[in-house]
Amino acid sequence: MKIKEIGEKIKIGIDKIGFAMPKYFLDIRDLAIGRNENANKFVKGLMQSEMSIAPVTEDIVALGASAAEQILDEEDKKNIEMVIVGTESGIDQSKASAVFIHNLLEIQPFARCIEIKEACYGATAALNFAKNYIEQNENASVLVIASDIAKYGINTPGESTQGAGSIAMLIKKEPRIAVINDESICQTRDIMDFWRPNYSDFPIVDGHFSTKQYLDCLTTTFEEYTKRYNQDLSDFDAFCFHLPFPKLGLKAINSIFAKKVEKEEKNKFLEKFHASIIYGKRVGNIYTGSLYLSLLSLLENCDNLKAGDKIGMYSYGSGAVCEFFNLTLADGFKSHLRNDRLNDFDNRKQLSIKEYEDMFFEKIILNEEGNCDFSNNRFIQESDNAFVLEKVENHKRIYKKIK
Ligand code: HMG
């Protein structure tokens, strides 16, 4: 066993990262036509181009398990001691989605499985929990999944910011993608900017207030961070933001540039920012996964990053809790990522506005026995993901491995 020197800390972070989305998307310009809006409001005003649309057979469990299945091998499954799902689109008030996912992935049984909720912030809290656990249990791995389906409803102001998808991250010591560093600052504000009461299918949103809070939480948290850790912009090589829509990320990065920042330095950050929104622009908001999709997009699409570079991360969950923390890129991180992921986006099926309305807002209708069968549903045949929801039997969700 390696003997650590006194005070030496093990490096813990993201060893693998996977992403799953449904097969379908809506072009944001078609939404604009359908809602009688100027397309530029969505394309330029929000910087969104497509929205990922989930059929009823691809819920947060199916998507989350599919994202993890892409990255885990048999050895990983033996070493995972905890599965944490961050979500605000839970399928049950009681049972954690992580328990279903643990079973679908055939992870060794002596594991803890839980779900964490605080709007879009949940997965960041999960990372922190994972890191603390591994500090005490050096050889363990933790699977953190951020899985959400963002639905605001037809003809609502938030409709153009919907999306669906899951990020899975394997957290362990000596990670091959990025180390999660210790410096972090959180902030909590008891505000009603976005919330979803138990009786409502859709969130209630104070949209403009929410964007102001997101930005104000960022500037005040970043300021506190720079003071407490005696750091400034020059300590970072890039930033990733929670992206409810990419334009808010652009406002976010502009808000942390100090007045004295040179144009050249600004452009350096902005170039990386544009790499970080490539995936989000085509997926929409995926709540808990959105920040980590922006990280994946940055790492897979930016050629100006190297091992040792420090990435500032801003996580924001309405309600509100936010955190500013940072990652350091590991040696050889690029070889543990994909360079062809854009093909997955290009291979999706485009929906008409009518198809989108029918698919995204379909509800599970149970018969008197509490059953509903999707086995012959075309969405299952068309899916590229590993897992789908096959049926509900006696009120129990039954998932199926299809790939
Ligand atoms: P809106 O009020 O309909 O839009 O919805 P708007 O009038 O503010 O216009 C949007 C932008 O388009 C503006 O840009 C317009 O100027 C521009 P800005 O001035 O802000 O830079 N625009 C145009 N640009 C070019 N050509 C045109 C044109 N027309 C207008 N012709 C709103 C916007 C954000 C309110 C809405 O989408 C919404 O309610 N979204 C949901 C809430 C949200 O995403 N909030 C973000 C912060 S809260 C958060 O991030 C947490 C969250 O993820 C949930 C969680 O934590 O769980 C949401």
Residues whose N, C-alpha, C, O or C-beta is under 5 A from the ligand:
A	BS01	HMG	N38 N40 K41 K44 G45 L46 A119 C120 P157 G158 T161 F194 V205 G207 H208 S210 T211 Y214 P244 Y287 Y316 G317 S318
